[in-house]
Every structure is written in structure tokens, then in C-alpha cells.
Amino acid sequence: MANNFPRLPPSGIKVLIVGAGFAGLSAAIECDRKGHTVTLFEKSDNIEELIRIGDIISFDPNGSKAFERWPGVVDQMEAVARQTTWLDLYHHQGKFVTRQSFAEEKIWGRRINAHRGQLHNIIYRHAVARGIDIRLGQRVQDYFESDSPAEAGVVLATGERITADVVIAAEGVRSRGRKIVLGFDENPKSSGYAVYRAWFPADRIKNNPVIKHIVENGDTHQGFIGPDIHFLASSIKNGTEVNWVFTHIDDGNIEESWQFPGKPEEALKYLDGWCDVVHELVKATPEGRLIDHKLVYRDPLPTFISPKARIALIGDAAHPFLPTSIQGASQSIEDGVALAACLELSGKENIPRALRAYEKLRYERVHKAQAMGPKTRNRWHKADWTQVWKTPEMIHLVREPWLLSFDAEKDAYERFWKVVEEGEKEKGSVKETSKL
Ligand SMILES: Cc1cc2nc3c(=O)[nH]c(=O)nc-3n(C[C@H](O)[C@H](O)[C@H](O)COP(=O)(O)OP(=O)(O)OC[C@H]3O[C@@H](n4cnc5c(N)ncnc54)[C@H](O)[C@@H]3O)c2cc1C
């Protein structure tokens, strides 16, 4: 490897990773840190396209902890991230309600909110600089695993079969890896919600008297709360770019896509009776910059690992999140951190033990974090305004230390042997019961 990034001595473990989203790239970098050898397959052959798509994405301190361990990465991210430590919340008809400060969360780590493509590009470039073998334009068609020989592998669209010690399936919400893990095909379903979202240059609004305040004093962050809808807007890069998103009820009759174009006039229909600020923001959106993003959802999976425990699902492939949890991206990073550490601790001869421990470390935490999505959404969409005006903090985002001040690497190092022991005991009791 032609670079001097700190990494543990070679572990001899060969890892195949499918998908170069945040989950796949983070797992690749973490495996490289631990001395494992990685080959990553990404179906898209155009990384420029991948980093163009999307808009605002949020990493909380529990996700950004990993970035701090990757030399240079977090500073590059800070340079493109929103510089706010608060969220101003308004009633949907325009009256200011409360400012929620995040300043005290600094002790937990950094919050990084920025354009998804720009952050993705920073991580991608870091993975390339580390010398990780990333193969673009390679669609994985199928997965396989066996005990003898002890291996797992992927089949590419070209028909080529590639084997390794372990496979990490990080191919997002439409994961094919789920089939081998679950034993059957399972389709995502509509969450009943969709998101209109946009990102564009601040020039579009800087002379508009109703909304210029959003961009004329550097970065800002505001939310408007109404029945069944919340509308978030922010300015970024010293007020030179602006973005907004709003979640609304939807019949979900078309497939999820990050590129499905939306029309301002359609979006405005949902905002009848809402204040001028949100109307002007939607109207100012340039053609082609408005995305109508249908949110799909899946029921929690019974497991994240394959029957022979050589294939693991991570990120959205294992657990898609609703945006109001603000945790989907951070949890996808935690997964890769924990899995790489489990492989390190378990060693090449004990890959299934590593994967079982990974699942035990992650399963409960991920599902607890997932539950934050509907919790925040209901807090906003079903707000009892008589109470909110008396106690505005009722509509603050729930920010809890168990979730946000968490270090997935430390947790894996501390709890690995404990969860292995628990797993062994459970296996023992299953055998005992089956003998009866
Ligand atoms: C194009 C795009 C834009 C997004 N924009 C936003 C945004 O603006 N804001 C936000 O909050 N979230 C966004 N998300 C979702 C967000 O990135 C994820 O929810 C989160 O980061 C978890 O990422 P992930 O790596 O698990 O999944 P994903 O980000 O979905 O990444 C999965 C990767 O796997 C690749 N892949 C899929 N199938 C195969 C296959 N068979 N073989 C090889 N490769 C495969 C995909 O091309 C993709 O690069 C976006 C996702 C995508 C794919």
C-alpha cells in the first residue's frame, strides 16, 4: 500500500464490500485501518454522477467520531458544512416559537450538516488515497457462502465469481444481499411519506424581501411546523447556498428515487395556509433543482447476517431510516466501524464469530435509533399548540446522550468478548432445548 496512513498490521482477512455509499466506503476505510484487505464493488461507473446527486445530509457526533480518525477528513468536511449551532422553530403560519441550541453537544463530538455529494466525495477521495481497491461500474448480481471451503463471495453482472473470507453488503435500501440473509425476496414498502427537497445558489433569494434574511447574515437553520408537515430550510457556505426540505403524507405509488423531478406548483399545493417564507422559498427554486423523494421503509429484519455468518448487511441495506431520526447516515457509519473491529478481534479463523458479535452489538441500538424518526415526526406533526405556546421546548428535537455521545469503536472493543460469550451461551441453550 503506497501511503502512510496509520493502520494495524495485516490481519490476513479478505473483505469484499458491495456499494460505495457512506456505509460501504466507511466500512472499507475502517477495514483498511484494521489491516484487512478490501475490494469494493460499486455499480455506478461515474463517481462524478454519484457525488452530484442529493442535498443536505446530517452526521451527528456518533457518526462523525469515525471521520476524526481518518487523517484530514473532518477538516475538509467542516470547510463545506453549515456553521450553525442552533435550530429556530416557527409555527407554520410564521410566528417564531423557540430556538434550540446544540452548542452544549460539542462535548459529544461534531455535528456535520452539508451537501451529501460533497461529503461523499471527501470520503471517496480518502478511500482512494488509502489505496483501497474500488471497482466502479461493477454490479453485484448474487452472493454465496460456504463452510467448506470457508469462504463467501459475490457474482458480478459479468458472471465473474469472486471469493473472500467475508462479504459486506452495503447496497442501500434495495439490497440484493437481503435475499441470502433472509432466505427470501422482500420488497420495500411505502412509508406513507414523501419529501420535497431542493438545493440552489443563494443569489436566487438574496433580493427577495420576504426571505433574504435566510442568507444575508451567513449560515442559518430554521424549521416550520404544521399539521402533518414540517419544512426545514437552511443556508450554508456563509449564506451562499440554500436548501429546503419538507416531509408530507403521500400515497407512495411510485418508486423511491433520489432523482425524481418535482414541480414547485405541486409542492405548493401541500402548503396552503402556510407563511410567505416557505412559499417564497419553493417559488424561488430553479427548474431541475426540486426533487420529489418518496420514502420507502422496511420492517425491521430478524437478522443482519447470513445463515453461515459470512455475509453481513450494513447501512440502509440492514435498516432504512426515516429522515426525522436524523440518524440514518450516522448509523451506517457506526455499522462499518463495529464490523471492522469485530473482524480484528475475532481473527481470520473465526469470521462467523465476528459477524455474530457485530449483529449483537448493533441490533438493539439500531432499532432504538430508528424509533426516533416517528417520535420526532409525531412531536412536530401532531403538536398540541395550546401546550406548545406554553412550553415551546416540547417541539425541540430529542437529543439523547445514549445515542449521540456514542463511540462505536470503543463500544466494540469493550463489549466484543461479552457478546461472544452471550452468543455461546444462547447457542448452548438452543442445543440443550433441542435435545429434550
Ligand atoms: C444517490 C443518492 C442520493 C442520496 N441523497 C441523500 C440526501 O440528499 N440526503 C440524505 O439524508 N440521504 C441521502 N441519501 C441516502 C443516504 O445516503 C443513506 O440513507 C445513508 O447514507 C446510508 O447509506 P448507505 O451507504 O447504506 O446506502 P446508499 O447511500 O443508498 O448507498 C448504496 C450504494 O450501493 C450501490 N449499489 C446498489 N446496488 C448495488 C449492486 N447490486 N452492486 C454494486 N453496487 C450497488 C449504490 O449505487 C450506492 O452507491 C442518498 C442516497 C443515494 C443512493
The ligand as a Gaussian input file, in Angstrom:
#p B3LYP/6-31G(d) Opt

LIG

0 1
 C      -27.913000       8.900000      -4.992000
 C      -28.281000       9.043000      -3.537000
 C      -28.540000      10.324000      -3.022000
 C      -28.879000      10.471000      -1.671000
 N      -29.097000      11.728000      -1.195000
 C      -29.377000      11.897000       0.122000
 C      -29.568000      13.202000       0.657000
 O      -29.512000      14.190000      -0.041000
 N      -29.843000      13.322000       1.979000
 C      -29.934000      12.217000       2.802000
 O      -30.179000      12.391000       4.004000
 N      -29.746000      10.976000       2.325000
 C      -29.456000      10.789000       1.009000
 N      -29.278000       9.516000       0.515000
 C      -29.409000       8.370000       1.434000
 C      -28.229000       8.263000       2.358000
 O      -27.012000       8.412000       1.664000
 C      -28.292000       6.922000       3.051000
 O      -29.556000       6.820000       3.701000
 C      -27.256000       6.705000       4.150000
 O      -26.109000       7.466000       3.955000
 C      -26.876000       5.230000       4.234000
 O      -26.089000       4.942000       3.113000
 P      -25.829000       3.500000       2.508000
 O      -24.398000       3.506000       2.094000
 O      -26.308000       2.428000       3.407000
 O      -26.777000       3.438000       1.223000
 P      -26.720000       4.272000      -0.119000
 O      -26.315000       5.680000       0.126000
 O      -28.027000       4.036000      -0.786000
 O      -25.543000       3.593000      -0.988000
 C      -25.661000       2.327000      -1.614000
 C      -24.637000       2.215000      -2.736000
 O      -24.651000       0.878000      -3.250000
 C      -24.626000       0.915000      -4.664000
 N      -25.265000      -0.331000      -5.146000
 C      -26.569000      -0.675000      -5.061000
 N      -26.781000      -1.908000      -5.579000
 C      -25.582000      -2.365000      -5.994000
 C      -25.146000      -3.571000      -6.608000
 N      -26.020000      -4.556000      -6.896000
 N      -23.840000      -3.730000      -6.900000
 C      -22.944000      -2.732000      -6.608000
 N      -23.301000      -1.546000      -6.033000
 C      -24.596000      -1.370000      -5.718000
 C      -25.416000       2.177000      -5.000000
 O      -25.103000       2.654000      -6.289000
 C      -24.928000       3.131000      -3.894000
 O      -23.757000       3.829000      -4.260000
 C      -28.960000       9.323000      -0.828000
 C      -28.699000       8.038000      -1.354000
 C      -28.365000       7.895000      -2.703000
 C      -28.080000       6.497000      -3.244000

